[in-house]
Amino acid sequence: MAQGDVTKADVAPVGETAARPPAGQRAVKVWLYLLAALVVGMVAVGGATRLTGSGLSITEWRPVTGAVPPLSAEAWAAEFDKYKDTPQYRILNQGMGLSDFKVLYAWEWGHRLLGRVVGLVFFLPLLWFWWRGALTRRLGLGLLGLGLLGGLQGAIGWIMVASGLQPGMTAVAPLKLALHLTTASLILAGLVWLAAGLRPRVAPPEPARLRVTAVAIMGLVLAQIFLGGLVAGSKAGLVYNTWPSMNGMLVPPASELFAVSPWIENFVDNLTLVQFNHRLTAYLLLALALAHALDARRTWPGSGLARRATGIAGLVVAQACLGILTLLLAVPLWAALSHQVFAMAVLTMATVHARATRSVAATTPNLESPTTPFGFETLAGRAA
């Protein structure tokens, strides 16, 4: 066989690797996915902290000494006294006993402790892999960027808590909560993007619209998570608990959607518009995911790309159904928490898919199909 000849055995199917990554990179990949799992766990604990009203139980930000909880009766009494000075206690929890306070404290302390664990699991292996030469320059810079984003996330978390300690406040500011959740989601997406990029592949496929729509789906998922954070922070899920209408209206009148002045504040403070925007983005995401899956299955039948697109469409449908159920049940804790955590699963799959479509093998499993000569010729030309 001539050196430039290419056979089916030489070409990886769409969505599959052309070669296994080196052992060092496999370890890095496992580490990144472990970090991603920890971030999802932190989002879950953070959601439970919010839903149980525990987020304001710790009134100070002590990144180091705060890792140790109160260990004596005197220490517990001191922490409880600090909480008694908060508006949340005076307005909502007046007369709460110490035992109930300990439950609130445990949720918030666990959330902050998990954040410290994520930081250690990130930075210690990062130094090890860098010292061992297992990180490329691009990967190393990407990880440093995520490390900085993680530090910013901690600061946003405290700014969010501080907003709930202001006079007259019984919960954190919705916009700050949405930013906190979205930053965590960006960190998750970044970890998954870097991990998925360690899978060796060859040239991108045609048509380019599949790559564009895959990235658009990931972007819409992030936008929907932000809007969901606004819904959660403002408790907009407790109004208009009907579907598909909003108390008999598919589209509320403009007088309700923009009842707040100035008009820009409606997007954060107007419960009607906050919930309506979350619904509209869900419909757009669902339509795009279904159209993308249909396009991928018709253009690259039987490929890994088509299977991933179909899987994402299924996850988006399931998430939409879970969101509707959460709304109709008036946001019970189990449904709201499941909806938030499942959003992380959708984001993870969408990120893997978007990353893979940027460097997926430019060939289908059936090289003899008349729809795939371009990808085969491209690879053959490169081999030659």
Secondary structure, DSSP 8 states (H G I E B T S, - for coil): --TT---GGGS--TTS-SS---HHHHHHHHHHHHHHHHHHHHHHHHHHHHHTT-TTS-----TTGGGS---SHHHHHHHHHHHHTSHHHHHT-TT--HHHHHHHHHHHHHHHHHHHHHHHHHHHHHHHHHHTT-S-HHHHHHHHHHHHHHHHHHHHHHHHHHHTTSTT-SS--HHHHHHHHHHHHHHHHHHHHHHHTTS------S-HHHHHHHHHHHHHHHHHHHHHHHHHHHTGGGS---SSSSSS-SS--HHHHT-SSSGGGHHHH-HHHHHHHHHHHHHHHHHHHHHHHHHHHHHSTTSHHHHHHHHHHHHHHHHHHHHHHHHHTT--HHHHHHHHHHHHHHHHHHHHHHHHHTS--SS-S-TTSTT-HHHHHHHHHHH-
